[in-house]
Amino acid sequence: AAHPEIIKAIHKIANSIPEIQHVNEVLTMHFGPDFLLVNISANFKDSAKADDVEEAVEDLETRIKRQFPEVKRMFVEAEERRYIRHGKSA
């Protein structure tokens, strides 16, 4: 897993994206000193259209990779908050 400060910063970046209503979870895995995999579970606003979500994910990836060049792969899952709270995956 990444250092807690990196995870906190990724949370902050994701929460700054207007289409994201809530960041459910940020998971990370190192595959070497210069390769970090990031998986983000986020609840997008119900009013967001598919195009809005695509642009938001692209913006999110750009911002995170700019700040943390070691992030080589990212996956963003659109999940409702309630599924995460109950330990279920959508």
The first five atom37 places (N, CA, C, CB, O) and aatype in JSON, in Angstrom:
{
  "aatype": [0, 0, 8, 14, 6, 9, 9, 11, 0, 9, 8, 11, 9, 0, 2, 15, 9, 14, 6, 9, 5, 8, 19, 2, 6, 19, 10, 16, 12, 8, 13, 7, 14, 3, 13, 10, 10, 19, 2, 9, 15, 0, 2, 13, 11, 3, 15, 0, 11, 0, 3, 3, 19, 6, 6, 0, 19, 6, 3, 10, 6, 16, 1, 9, 11, 1, 5, 13, 14, 6, 19, 11, 1, 12, 13, 19, 6, 0, 6, 6, 1, 1, 18, 9, 1, 8, 7, 11, 15, 0],
  "atom_mask": [
    [1, 1, 1, 1, 1],
    [1, 1, 1, 1, 1],
    [1, 1, 1, 1, 1],
    [1, 1, 1, 1, 1],
    [1, 1, 1, 1, 1],
    [1, 1, 1, 1, 1],
    [1, 1, 1, 1, 1],
    [1, 1, 1, 1, 1],
    [1, 1, 1, 1, 1],
    [1, 1, 1, 1, 1],
    [1, 1, 1, 1, 1],
    [1, 1, 1, 1, 1],
    [1, 1, 1, 1, 1],
    [1, 1, 1, 1, 1],
    [1, 1, 1, 1, 1],
    [1, 1, 1, 1, 1],
    [1, 1, 1, 1, 1],
    [1, 1, 1, 1, 1],
    [1, 1, 1, 1, 1],
    [1, 1, 1, 1, 1],
    [1, 1, 1, 1, 1],
    [1, 1, 1, 1, 1],
    [1, 1, 1, 1, 1],
    [1, 1, 1, 1, 1],
    [1, 1, 1, 1, 1],
    [1, 1, 1, 1, 1],
    [1, 1, 1, 1, 1],
    [1, 1, 1, 1, 1],
    [1, 1, 1, 1, 1],
    [1, 1, 1, 1, 1],
    [1, 1, 1, 1, 1],
    [1, 1, 1, 0, 1],
    [1, 1, 1, 1, 1],
    [1, 1, 1, 1, 1],
    [1, 1, 1, 1, 1],
    [1, 1, 1, 1, 1],
    [1, 1, 1, 1, 1],
    [1, 1, 1, 1, 1],
    [1, 1, 1, 1, 1],
    [1, 1, 1, 1, 1],
    [1, 1, 1, 1, 1],
    [1, 1, 1, 1, 1],
    [1, 1, 1, 1, 1],
    [1, 1, 1, 1, 1],
    [1, 1, 1, 1, 1],
    [1, 1, 1, 1, 1],
    [1, 1, 1, 1, 1],
    [1, 1, 1, 1, 1],
    [1, 1, 1, 1, 1],
    [1, 1, 1, 1, 1],
    [1, 1, 1, 1, 1],
    [1, 1, 1, 1, 1],
    [1, 1, 1, 1, 1],
    [1, 1, 1, 1, 1],
    [1, 1, 1, 1, 1],
    [1, 1, 1, 1, 1],
    [1, 1, 1, 1, 1],
    [1, 1, 1, 1, 1],
    [1, 1, 1, 1, 1],
    [1, 1, 1, 1, 1],
    [1, 1, 1, 1, 1],
    [1, 1, 1, 1, 1],
    [1, 1, 1, 1, 1],
    [1, 1, 1, 1, 1],
    [1, 1, 1, 1, 1],
    [1, 1, 1, 1, 1],
    [1, 1, 1, 1, 1],
    [1, 1, 1, 1, 1],
    [1, 1, 1, 1, 1],
    [1, 1, 1, 1, 1],
    [1, 1, 1, 1, 1],
    [1, 1, 1, 1, 1],
    [1, 1, 1, 1, 1],
    [1, 1, 1, 1, 1],
    [1, 1, 1, 1, 1],
    [1, 1, 1, 1, 1],
    [1, 1, 1, 1, 1],
    [1, 1, 1, 1, 1],
    [1, 1, 1, 1, 1],
    [1, 1, 1, 1, 1],
    [1, 1, 1, 1, 1],
    [1, 1, 1, 1, 1],
    [1, 1, 1, 1, 1],
    [1, 1, 1, 1, 1],
    [1, 1, 1, 1, 1],
    [1, 1, 1, 1, 1],
    [1, 1, 1, 0, 1],
    [1, 1, 1, 1, 1],
    [1, 1, 1, 1, 1],
    [1, 1, 1, 1, 1]
  ],
  "atom_positions": [
    [[0.84, -1.19, 0.0], [0.0, 0.0, 0.0], [0.88, 1.24, 0.0], [-0.95, 0.0, 1.21], [2.01, 1.23, 0.47]],
    [[0.31, 2.31, -0.54], [1.03, 3.58, -0.58], [1.08, 4.2, 0.81], [0.36, 4.55, -1.57], [0.31, 3.81, 1.7]],
    [[1.96, 5.13, 0.99], [2.07, 5.87, 2.24], [0.73, 6.55, 2.53], [3.24, 6.92, 2.18], [0.08, 7.04, 1.61]],
    [[0.32, 6.59, 3.79], [-0.97, 7.2, 4.15], [-1.14, 8.64, 3.65], [-1.14, 7.18, 5.64], [-2.26, 9.05, 3.34]],
    [[-0.05, 9.4, 3.57], [-0.15, 10.78, 3.07], [-0.52, 10.81, 1.58], [1.18, 11.52, 3.28], [-1.24, 11.7, 1.14]],
    [[-0.04, 9.83, 0.82], [-0.4, 9.75, -0.6], [-1.87, 9.39, -0.73], [0.48, 8.7, -1.34], [-2.59, 9.99, -1.54]],
    [[-2.33, 8.44, 0.05], [-3.74, 8.05, 0.01], [-4.63, 9.23, 0.4], [-4.0, 6.84, 0.96], [-5.67, 9.46, -0.22]],
    [[-4.22, 9.97, 1.42], [-4.98, 11.15, 1.85], [-5.04, 12.19, 0.72], [-4.33, 11.77, 3.11], [-6.09, 12.78, 0.48]],
    [[-3.92, 12.4, 0.04], [-3.89, 13.37, -1.06], [-4.76, 12.91, -2.23], [-2.44, 13.58, -1.55], [-5.42, 13.73, -2.86]],
    [[-4.77, 11.62, -2.51], [-5.63, 11.09, -3.58], [-7.09, 11.3, -3.22], [-5.34, 9.58, -3.82], [-7.89, 11.68, -4.07]],
    [[-7.45, 11.06, -1.96], [-8.82, 11.34, -1.48], [-9.17, 12.81, -1.74], [-8.95, 11.01, 0.03], [-10.25, 13.12, -2.24]],
    [[-8.25, 13.69, -1.39], [-8.49, 15.14, -1.53], [-8.69, 15.51, -3.0], [-7.32, 15.94, -0.93], [-9.59, 16.28, -3.33]],
    [[-7.86, 14.98, -3.86], [-7.99, 15.26, -5.29], [-9.34, 14.76, -5.8], [-6.83, 14.61, -6.1], [-10.05, 15.48, -6.5]],
    [[-9.68, 13.53, -5.45], [-10.95, 12.95, -5.91], [-12.14, 13.75, -5.4], [-11.07, 11.48, -5.46], [-13.11, 13.97, -6.13]],
    [[-12.07, 14.18, -4.15], [-13.17, 14.97, -3.58], [-13.29, 16.35, -4.22], [-12.98, 15.11, -2.09], [-14.33, 17.0, -4.09]],
    [[-12.25, 16.8, -4.91], [-12.3, 18.1, -5.57], [-12.98, 18.04, -6.94], [-10.89, 18.66, -5.72], [-13.24, 19.08, -7.55]],
    [[-13.26, 16.84, -7.42], [-13.93, 16.68, -8.72], [-15.42, 16.93, -8.51], [-13.66, 15.24, -9.33], [-16.05, 16.21, -7.73]],
    [[-16.0, 17.92, -9.19], [-17.4, 18.28, -8.93], [-18.41, 17.15, -9.13], [-17.79, 19.42, -9.82], [-19.43, 17.11, -8.43]],
    [[-18.16, 16.25, -10.05], [-19.12, 15.17, -10.33], [-19.1, 14.07, -9.28], [-18.83, 14.58, -11.68], [-20.02, 13.25, -9.22]],
    [[-18.06, 14.04, -8.46], [-17.96, 13.02, -7.42], [-18.66, 13.52, -6.17], [-16.47, 12.67, -7.12], [-18.31, 14.56, -5.61]],
    [[-19.64, 12.76, -5.75], [-20.39, 13.1, -4.54], [-19.67, 12.63, -3.29], [-21.79, 12.49, -4.6], [-19.67, 13.31, -2.26]],
    [[-19.05, 11.45, -3.38], [-18.37, 10.87, -2.21], [-17.32, 9.86, -2.68], [-19.39, 10.19, -1.26], [-17.57, 9.06, -3.57]],
    [[-16.15, 9.91, -2.07], [-15.12, 8.9, -2.31], [-15.33, 7.81, -1.27], [-13.66, 9.51, -2.23], [-15.17, 8.04, -0.07]],
    [[-15.68, 6.62, -1.75], [-15.94, 5.51, -0.85], [-14.67, 4.89, -0.3], [-16.75, 4.45, -1.56], [-14.56, 4.58, 0.88]],
    [[-13.69, 4.71, -1.21], [-12.5, 3.95, -0.83], [-11.37, 4.23, -1.82], [-12.8, 2.43, -0.77], [-11.62, 4.41, -3.01]],
    [[-10.15, 4.26, -1.31], [-8.96, 4.35, -2.15], [-8.05, 3.18, -1.76], [-8.21, 5.74, -1.99], [-7.62, 3.08, -0.61]],
    [[-7.78, 2.32, -2.71], [-6.89, 1.18, -2.49], [-5.66, 1.36, -3.37], [-7.61, -0.18, -2.79], [-5.77, 1.81, -4.51]],
    [[-4.5, 1.0, -2.85], [-3.27, 1.12, -3.63], [-2.44, -0.15, -3.48], [-2.46, 2.35, -3.19], [-2.55, -0.88, -2.5]],
    [[-1.6, -0.38, -4.5], [-0.69, -1.52, -4.45], [0.58, -1.15, -5.22], [-1.36, -2.82, -5.05], [0.52, -0.65, -6.34]],
    [[1.73, -1.4, -4.6], [3.02, -1.16, -5.24], [3.43, -2.38, -6.05], [4.1, -0.8, -4.2], [3.29, -3.52, -5.59]],
    [[3.95, -2.13, -7.25], [4.54, -3.18, -8.07], [6.01, -2.87, -8.32], [3.78, -3.33, -9.42], [6.59, -3.31, -9.31]],
    [[6.59, -2.11, -7.42], [7.98, -1.68, -7.52], [8.06, -0.24, -7.05], [0.0, 0.0, 0.0], [7.03, 0.38, -6.79]],
    [[9.27, 0.3, -6.93], [9.42, 1.65, -6.39], [8.8, 2.74, -7.26], [10.88, 1.95, -6.2], [8.43, 3.8, -6.75]],
    [[8.68, 2.48, -8.55], [8.15, 3.5, -9.47], [6.86, 3.07, -10.15], [9.18, 3.82, -10.52], [6.53, 3.57, -11.22]],
    [[6.12, 2.14, -9.53], [4.87, 1.67, -10.14], [3.83, 1.48, -9.05], [5.1, 0.34, -10.93], [3.92, 0.56, -8.23]],
    [[2.85, 2.36, -9.04], [1.77, 2.3, -8.07], [0.44, 2.14, -8.79], [1.76, 3.56, -7.17], [0.13, 2.89, -9.72]],
    [[-0.32, 1.16, -8.37], [-1.67, 0.92, -8.88], [-2.65, 1.56, -7.9], [-1.97, -0.61, -9.06], [-2.52, 1.38, -6.69]],
    [[-3.63, 2.31, -8.42], [-4.63, 2.97, -7.58], [-6.01, 2.53, -8.03], [-4.49, 4.52, -7.66], [-6.32, 2.55, -9.22]],
    [[-6.83, 2.14, -7.08], [-8.23, 1.8, -7.34], [-9.09, 2.71, -6.47], [-8.53, 0.27, -7.05], [-8.95, 2.74, -5.25]],
    [[-9.99, 3.45, -7.11], [-10.86, 4.39, -6.4], [-12.3, 3.96, -6.59], [-10.64, 5.85, -6.88], [-12.75, 3.75, -7.72]],
    [[-13.02, 3.85, -5.5], [-14.46, 3.63, -5.53], [-15.1, 4.96, -5.19], [-14.91, 2.48, -4.52], [-14.84, 5.54, -4.14]],
    [[-15.96, 5.44, -6.09], [-16.58, 6.75, -5.89], [-18.05, 6.71, -6.23], [-15.87, 7.82, -6.73], [-18.49, 5.99, -7.13]],
    [[-18.8, 7.49, -5.5], [-20.22, 7.68, -5.78], [-20.34, 8.98, -6.56], [-21.09, 7.7, -4.45], [-20.09, 10.06, -6.03]],
    [[-20.74, 8.87, -7.82], [-20.91, 10.05, -8.66], [-22.31, 10.62, -8.45], [-20.69, 9.7, -10.15], [-23.24, 9.9, -8.1]],
    [[-22.43, 11.91, -8.66], [-23.73, 12.57, -8.51], [-24.74, 11.93, -9.45], [-23.62, 14.09, -8.78], [-24.41, 11.62, -10.59]],
    [[-25.96, 11.74, -8.98], [-27.01, 11.14, -9.8], [-27.29, 11.97, -11.05], [-28.28, 10.98, -8.99], [-27.73, 11.43, -12.06]],
    [[-27.06, 13.27, -10.98], [-27.34, 14.15, -12.11], [-26.25, 14.09, -13.19], [-27.48, 15.58, -11.63], [-26.44, 14.63, -14.28]],
    [[-25.12, 13.44, -12.9], [-24.02, 13.36, -13.86], [-24.38, 12.41, -15.0], [-22.72, 12.89, -13.16], [-24.81, 11.28, -14.78]],
    [[-24.2, 12.9, -16.22], [-24.42, 12.08, -17.41], [-23.16, 11.26, -17.68], [-24.79, 12.97, -18.66], [-22.1, 11.53, -17.11]],
    [[-23.28, 10.27, -18.54], [-22.14, 9.39, -18.86], [-20.94, 10.2, -19.34], [-22.54, 8.36, -19.93], [-19.81, 9.94, -18.93]],
    [[-21.18, 11.19, -20.2], [-20.08, 12.03, -20.69], [-19.41, 12.78, -19.55], [-20.59, 13.02, -21.75], [-18.19, 12.94, -19.52]],
    [[-20.23, 13.25, -18.6], [-19.69, 13.97, -17.44], [-18.79, 13.06, -16.61], [-20.83, 14.53, -16.57], [-17.73, 13.48, -16.14]],
    [[-19.23, 11.83, -16.42], [-18.45, 10.87, -15.63], [-17.13, 10.55, -16.35], [-19.26, 9.57, -15.38], [-16.08, 10.48, -15.71]],
    [[-17.19, 10.35, -17.66], [-15.97, 10.07, -18.42], [-14.97, 11.21, -18.29], [-16.3, 9.84, -19.9], [-13.78, 10.98, -18.06]],
    [[-15.44, 12.44, -18.43], [-14.57, 13.61, -18.3], [-14.03, 13.73, -16.88], [-15.32, 14.88, -18.7], [-12.86, 14.1, -16.68]],
    [[-14.86, 13.44, -15.89], [-14.43, 13.52, -14.5], [-13.33, 12.5, -14.21], [-15.62, 13.29, -13.55], [-12.35, 12.81, -13.53]],
    [[-13.48, 11.29, -14.73], [-12.48, 10.25, -14.52], [-11.17, 10.64, -15.21], [-12.98, 8.88, -15.06], [-10.09, 10.46, -14.64]],
    [[-11.26, 11.17, -16.42], [-10.06, 11.61, -17.13], [-9.35, 12.73, -16.36], [-10.43, 12.09, -18.55], [-8.13, 12.71, -16.22]],
    [[-10.12, 13.68, -15.86], [-9.56, 14.78, -15.07], [-8.91, 14.24, -13.79], [-10.66, 15.81, -14.72], [-7.82, 14.68, -13.42]],
    [[-9.58, 13.32, -13.14], [-9.07, 12.71, -11.92], [-7.73, 12.01, -12.17], [-10.09, 11.71, -11.34], [-6.78, 12.2, -11.42]],
    [[-7.67, 11.22, -13.23], [-6.44, 10.5, -13.57], [-5.31, 11.48, -13.87], [-6.66, 9.57, -14.76], [-4.18, 11.29, -13.42]],
    [[-5.61, 12.52, -14.63], [-4.6, 13.51, -14.99], [-4.04, 14.18, -13.75], [-5.18, 14.56, -15.94], [-2.82, 14.31, -13.59]],
    [[-4.92, 14.62, -12.87], [-4.47, 15.31, -11.65], [-3.63, 14.4, -10.75], [-5.68, 15.83, -10.87], [-2.6, 14.82, -10.24]],
    [[-4.08, 13.17, -10.57], [-3.35, 12.25, -9.68], [-2.0, 11.89, -10.28], [-4.17, 10.97, -9.43], [-0.99, 11.9, -9.57]],
    [[-1.96, 11.57, -11.56], [-0.69, 11.18, -12.19], [0.28, 12.35, -12.28], [-0.95, 10.61, -13.58], [1.49, 12.15, -12.26]],
    [[-0.24, 13.57, -12.38], [0.62, 14.75, -12.39], [1.3, 14.93, -11.02], [-0.19, 16.02, -12.76], [2.49, 15.23, -10.94]],
    [[0.53, 14.73, -9.97], [1.08, 14.91, -8.62], [1.92, 13.71, -8.18], [-0.05, 15.14, -7.63], [2.88, 13.86, -7.43]],
    [[1.54, 12.53, -8.65], [2.24, 11.29, -8.25], [2.62, 10.5, -9.51], [1.34, 10.43, -7.3], [1.87, 9.62, -9.93]],
    [[3.77, 10.82, -10.11], [4.18, 10.14, -11.35], [4.35, 8.63, -11.21], [5.47, 10.74, -11.84], [4.35, 7.91, -12.21]],
    [[4.5, 8.15, -9.98], [4.63, 6.7, -9.77], [3.32, 5.97, -10.0], [5.14, 6.42, -8.36], [3.3, 4.74, -10.1]],
    [[2.21, 6.7, -10.09], [0.92, 6.07, -10.4], [0.91, 5.78, -11.89], [-0.3, 7.0, -9.98], [0.81, 6.68, -12.72]],
    [[1.0, 4.51, -12.21], [1.05, 4.09, -13.62], [-0.3, 3.55, -14.1], [2.11, 3.02, -13.81], [-0.62, 3.67, -15.29]],
    [[-1.08, 2.97, -13.2], [-2.39, 2.43, -13.56], [-3.41, 2.88, -12.53], [-2.37, 0.88, -13.66], [-3.14, 2.92, -11.33]],
    [[-4.61, 3.23, -13.05], [-5.7, 3.63, -12.17], [-6.99, 3.0, -12.64], [-5.85, 5.17, -12.13], [-7.24, 2.87, -13.84]],
    [[-7.78, 2.59, -11.68], [-9.12, 2.09, -11.96], [-10.08, 2.89, -11.1], [-9.24, 0.55, -11.68], [-9.84, 3.09, -9.91]],
    [[-11.16, 3.34, -11.7], [-12.17, 4.1, -10.97], [-13.48, 3.35, -11.09], [-12.3, 5.57, -11.5], [-13.98, 3.11, -12.19]],
    [[-14.03, 2.97, -9.94], [-15.31, 2.26, -9.91], [-16.41, 3.21, -9.46], [-15.23, 1.03, -8.96], [-16.26, 3.93, -8.47]],
    [[-17.5, 3.22, -10.2], [-18.67, 4.0, -9.81], [-19.56, 3.1, -8.97], [-19.44, 4.57, -11.06], [-20.19, 2.18, -9.48]],
    [[-19.6, 3.38, -7.67], [-20.38, 2.55, -6.75], [-21.15, 3.45, -5.79], [-19.47, 1.57, -5.97], [-20.64, 4.49, -5.35]],
    [[-22.35, 3.04, -5.48], [-23.12, 3.77, -4.49], [-22.5, 3.57, -3.12], [-24.59, 3.33, -4.49], [-21.97, 2.5, -2.82]],
    [[-22.57, 4.58, -2.31], [-21.99, 4.55, -0.97], [-22.56, 3.41, -0.12], [-22.21, 5.87, -0.28], [-21.83, 2.79, 0.65]],
    [[-23.83, 3.14, -0.26], [-24.48, 2.12, 0.59], [-23.9, 0.74, 0.38], [-25.97, 2.09, 0.31], [-23.86, -0.06, 1.32]],
    [[-23.43, 0.43, -0.84], [-22.85, -0.89, -1.07], [-21.53, -1.05, -0.32], [-22.63, -1.11, -2.57], [-21.23, -2.14, 0.18]],
    [[-20.77, 0.0, -0.25], [-19.49, -0.06, 0.45], [-19.7, -0.18, 1.95], [-18.64, 1.19, 0.13], [-19.0, -0.96, 2.61]],
    [[-20.64, 0.56, 2.49], [-20.89, 0.55, 3.93], [-21.31, -0.83, 4.42], [-21.95, 1.56, 4.28], [-20.99, -1.2, 5.55]],
    [[-22.01, -1.56, 3.6], [-22.5, -2.87, 4.02], [-21.55, -3.99, 3.61], [-23.87, -3.12, 3.42], [-21.87, -5.17, 3.74]],
    [[-20.37, -3.61, 3.11], [-19.38, -4.6, 2.76], [-19.69, -5.34, 1.47], [0.0, 0.0, 0.0], [-19.15, -6.42, 1.23]],
    [[-20.55, -4.76, 0.64], [-20.92, -5.38, -0.63], [-20.3, -4.59, -1.76], [-22.45, -5.47, -0.79], [-20.08, -3.38, -1.65]],
    [[-20.02, -5.25, -2.83], [-19.53, -4.58, -4.02], [-20.64, -4.57, -5.04], [-18.25, -5.26, -4.58], [-21.38, -5.54, -5.19]],
    [[-20.75, -3.47, -5.74], [-21.84, -3.34, -6.73], [-21.57, -4.17, -7.95], [-22.03, -1.88, -7.13], [-22.37, -4.18, -8.89]]
  ]
}
